[in-house]
């Protein structure tokens, strides 16, 4: 299978007061499977991982219902309040759905960059490990030292960094980002998605992204890099096929099967449902 390991669907009526704002015209509308399927067919991609965009049980219910109705959605990364007293029970309940593959707390939107240092997370993390769920890390560069400690403390938890930790490509911040990403890449339980970078480049040309994409591949290697489109957010800076072609150019041909399918299938335990 060729897999897109990071895409979203949403209905604006469910997002009152939530991102995206109306000013982001390219993504300020409903996005549903019928919108993505032609792009997947054109790209030859047979499966996706659908990822949460709101901190709500309702959003996770919405995604799992779409997975039940659309065979190309091979996995869902949802949301649970990981510090709630009932988090272990709720995680176990969610894990009973065959499409439920992981959790993503929206760390980039949490003011406290040390949020994942809280011992209150331990029961939820232990349940994730028991159920074989993935922790998708939606982080920014300031979170990386704390993510490193979290990943070291929970060595049995598989962690996937979304969007290369959103490096500040528009302002050329590279050295500190690379240092922190290298430390994370040294841990065998940490993986990284080749996704989301175009949106971080500002007004610069697409080639401004290349050093960051190449660094991700260099640090994490062919067995721990996973392709993701970040569709429809990619519409803010490019298009689906263009990002796929760029990533195929960055990744050496001999590693395409892993980065564009096998790694995602292995890490998220995907199958032809």
C-alpha positions as CSV (number, residue, x, y, z in Angstrom):
1,X,0.0,0.0,0.0
2,X,1.0,3.6,-0.6
3,X,-0.1,5.5,2.5
4,X,-0.7,9.2,3.2
5,X,-0.2,9.1,7.0
6,X,-1.5,12.6,7.8
7,X,-4.7,14.1,6.5
8,X,-7.8,15.8,7.9
9,X,-11.5,16.1,7.4
10,X,-13.8,18.7,9.0
11,X,-17.2,20.4,8.8
12,X,-17.3,24.1,9.5
13,X,-20.6,24.0,11.3
14,X,-18.8,21.9,14.0
15,X,-16.0,24.4,14.3
16,X,-17.5,27.6,15.6
17,X,-14.7,29.7,17.2
18,X,-12.2,27.1,16.1
19,X,-9.4,27.2,13.6
20,X,-9.3,27.8,10.6
21,X,-10.4,31.4,10.5
22,X,-12.4,32.8,7.5
23,X,-9.3,34.7,6.4
24,X,-7.7,31.3,5.3
25,X,-9.9,31.1,2.3
26,X,-8.2,28.0,0.8
27,X,-9.3,25.8,3.7
28,X,-12.3,27.7,5.1
29,X,-14.9,25.2,3.9
30,X,-16.0,21.6,4.5
31,X,-13.6,18.9,3.6
32,X,-14.9,15.3,3.3
33,X,-13.8,12.0,1.7
34,X,-15.3,12.9,-1.7
35,X,-13.0,15.9,-1.9
36,X,-9.8,13.8,-1.2
37,X,-10.6,10.6,-3.2
38,X,-9.8,12.0,-6.6
39,X,-6.4,13.3,-5.4
40,X,-5.6,9.9,-3.9
41,X,-6.6,8.1,-7.1
42,X,-4.4,10.5,-9.2
43,X,-1.4,9.9,-6.8
44,X,-1.9,6.1,-6.6
45,X,-2.4,6.2,-2.8
46,X,-4.6,3.5,-1.5
47,X,-4.9,4.4,2.2
48,X,-4.7,7.3,4.7
49,X,-4.3,8.0,8.4
50,X,-7.0,10.5,9.4
51,X,-5.8,12.9,12.2
52,X,-7.7,14.9,14.7
53,X,-8.1,18.7,14.5
54,X,-10.1,19.5,17.6
55,X,-9.8,18.7,21.3
56,X,-13.2,17.0,21.5
57,X,-14.7,13.5,21.7
58,X,-17.1,14.6,19.0
59,X,-14.3,15.1,16.5
60,X,-13.0,11.6,17.2
61,X,-16.5,10.2,16.8
62,X,-16.8,12.0,13.5
63,X,-13.5,10.5,12.2
64,X,-14.3,7.0,13.3
65,X,-17.7,7.2,11.6
66,X,-15.9,8.3,8.4
67,X,-13.5,5.4,8.8
68,X,-16.5,3.0,9.0
69,X,-17.9,4.4,5.8
70,X,-14.7,4.8,3.7
71,X,-12.3,1.9,3.3
72,X,-9.3,4.1,2.3
73,X,-9.2,5.5,5.8
74,X,-7.0,2.8,7.3
75,X,-6.4,4.5,10.6
76,X,-7.6,7.3,12.9
77,X,-5.5,9.3,15.3
78,X,-8.0,10.9,17.8
79,X,-8.1,12.9,21.0
80,X,-8.7,12.0,24.6
81,X,-8.1,14.2,27.6
82,X,-5.0,12.3,28.8
83,X,-5.0,13.9,32.2
84,X,-8.6,13.1,33.1
85,X,-9.3,10.6,35.8
86,X,-11.1,8.3,33.4
87,X,-8.5,8.6,30.6
88,X,-7.3,5.0,30.8
89,X,-10.9,3.7,30.5
90,X,-11.6,6.0,27.7
91,X,-8.5,5.1,25.8
92,X,-9.2,1.4,26.2
93,X,-12.8,2.0,24.9
94,X,-11.5,3.9,21.9
95,X,-8.9,1.2,21.2
96,X,-11.6,-1.3,20.7
97,X,-12.4,0.3,17.4
98,X,-10.3,-1.4,14.7
99,X,-9.4,2.0,13.0
100,X,-8.3,3.7,16.2
101,X,-4.5,3.9,16.1
102,X,-3.3,6.7,18.3
103,X,-3.8,9.9,20.2
104,X,-2.7,13.5,19.5
105,X,-2.9,16.1,22.3
106,X,-2.6,19.5,20.6
107,X,0.6,20.4,22.3
108,X,1.3,23.4,19.9
109,X,-1.8,25.1,21.3
110,X,-1.1,24.5,25.0
111,X,0.6,27.5,26.6
112,X,2.6,25.4,29.0
113,X,5.5,23.9,27.0
114,X,6.2,21.6,29.9
115,X,2.7,20.0,29.7
116,X,4.1,16.5,29.0
117,X,6.2,16.6,32.1
118,X,3.2,16.2,34.3
119,X,3.1,12.8,36.1
120,X,-0.6,12.8,35.7
121,X,-0.1,11.6,32.1
122,X,1.4,8.3,33.2
123,X,-1.8,6.2,33.5
124,X,-2.9,7.3,30.1
125,X,0.5,6.6,28.6
126,X,0.6,3.1,30.2
127,X,-2.8,2.3,28.6
128,X,-1.6,3.5,25.2
129,X,1.4,1.2,25.5
130,X,-0.8,-1.7,26.6
131,X,-3.1,-1.1,23.6
132,X,-0.3,-0.5,21.1
133,X,-1.4,3.1,20.3
134,X,0.8,5.8,18.8
135,X,1.5,9.2,20.4
136,X,1.4,11.8,17.6
137,X,3.4,14.8,18.8
138,X,2.0,18.1,17.4
139,X,4.8,20.2,18.6
140,X,6.8,23.4,17.9
141,X,10.6,23.8,18.3
142,X,10.3,25.0,22.0
143,X,8.6,21.7,22.9
144,X,11.4,19.5,21.7
145,X,13.6,19.3,24.9
146,X,10.5,18.4,26.9
147,X,9.4,15.8,24.3
148,X,12.9,14.3,24.5
149,X,12.5,13.8,28.3
150,X,9.0,12.4,27.7
151,X,10.2,10.0,25.0
152,X,13.1,8.8,27.2
153,X,10.9,8.3,30.2
154,X,8.4,6.3,28.2
155,X,10.7,4.2,26.0
156,X,7.9,1.6,25.2
157,X,5.7,4.3,23.7
158,X,6.0,4.9,20.0
159,X,6.0,8.6,19.2
160,X,5.6,10.2,15.8
161,X,6.6,13.9,15.4
162,X,4.2,15.7,13.1
163,X,5.4,18.1,10.5
164,X,9.0,17.9,11.5
165,X,8.1,19.9,14.7
166,X,7.2,22.9,12.5
167,X,10.6,24.5,12.1
168,X,10.7,28.2,11.6
169,X,11.6,27.9,7.9
170,X,10.4,31.5,7.1
171,X,13.0,33.0,9.4
172,X,15.8,30.5,8.7
173,X,16.0,29.0,12.2
174,X,17.8,25.7,11.6
175,X,20.7,25.0,13.9
176,X,18.9,24.6,17.2
177,X,16.0,22.7,15.5
178,X,18.4,20.3,14.0
179,X,20.2,19.8,17.3
180,X,17.0,19.0,19.2
181,X,15.7,16.8,16.4
182,X,19.0,14.8,16.3
183,X,18.6,14.1,20.1
184,X,15.1,12.8,19.5
185,X,16.2,10.7,16.5
186,X,18.7,9.0,18.7
187,X,15.8,7.3,20.5
188,X,14.5,4.2,18.7
189,X,10.9,4.9,19.7
190,X,10.7,8.2,17.9
191,X,9.6,8.6,14.3
192,X,9.0,11.7,12.1
193,X,6.4,12.6,9.5
194,X,7.6,14.3,6.3
195,X,4.6,16.6,6.3
196,X,3.5,20.2,6.9
197,X,6.8,21.9,6.0
198,X,5.5,23.9,3.1
199,X,3.1,25.9,5.3
200,X,6.1,27.0,7.4
201,X,8.1,28.5,4.6
202,X,6.3,31.8,4.4
203,X,6.8,33.6,1.1
204,X,10.0,31.8,0.2
205,X,10.3,29.4,-2.7
206,X,9.6,25.7,-2.2
207,X,13.4,25.0,-2.2
208,X,13.6,26.7,1.2
209,X,12.0,23.6,2.6
210,X,14.5,21.1,1.1
211,X,17.3,21.4,3.8
212,X,14.7,20.7,6.5
213,X,13.1,17.8,4.6
214,X,16.6,16.3,3.8
215,X,17.6,16.7,7.5
216,X,14.5,14.8,8.6
217,X,15.5,11.9,6.3
218,X,19.1,12.1,7.3
219,X,18.4,12.0,11.1
220,X,15.6,9.5,11.2
221,X,16.6,7.3,8.3
222,X,14.5,5.2,5.8
223,X,12.8,3.1,8.5
224,X,11.5,6.0,10.7
225,X,10.3,8.6,8.2
226,X,6.7,8.6,7.2
227,X,5.1,10.6,4.3
228,X,2.0,12.7,5.1
229,X,0.2,15.3,2.9
230,X,-1.3,17.4,5.7
231,X,-4.2,17.8,3.3
232,X,-6.2,20.1,3.2
233,X,-3.9,22.4,5.1
234,X,-1.3,21.9,2.3
235,X,-3.7,24.1,0.2
236,X,-2.4,27.1,2.0
237,X,1.0,26.7,0.3
238,X,0.8,24.2,-2.5
239,X,-1.1,21.2,-3.7
240,X,-1.3,17.5,-3.0
241,X,0.5,16.1,-6.0
242,X,3.2,18.8,-5.8
243,X,4.1,18.0,-2.2
244,X,4.1,14.2,-3.0
245,X,6.5,14.8,-5.9
246,X,8.8,17.0,-3.9
247,X,9.0,14.4,-1.1
248,X,9.7,11.7,-3.7
249,X,12.6,13.8,-4.9
250,X,14.0,14.3,-1.4
251,X,13.8,10.5,-0.5
252,X,16.2,8.3,-2.5
253,X,14.3,6.0,-4.8
254,X,15.4,2.8,-3.1
255,X,13.6,3.9,0.1
256,X,10.3,5.0,-1.5
257,X,8.5,1.8,-0.6
258,X,9.2,2.3,3.1
259,X,8.7,6.1,3.4
260,X,5.6,6.2,1.3
261,X,3.8,3.2,2.7
262,X,5.5,0.4,4.6
263,X,6.6,2.5,7.5
264,X,3.2,3.9,8.1
265,X,1.6,0.5,7.8
266,X,4.0,-1.0,10.3
267,X,4.0,1.8,12.9
268,X,0.2,2.4,12.8
269,X,-0.6,-1.3,12.3
270,X,-2.6,-0.6,9.2
271,X,-4.2,-3.2,7.1
272,X,-6.7,-3.5,4.2
273,X,-9.9,-3.3,6.2
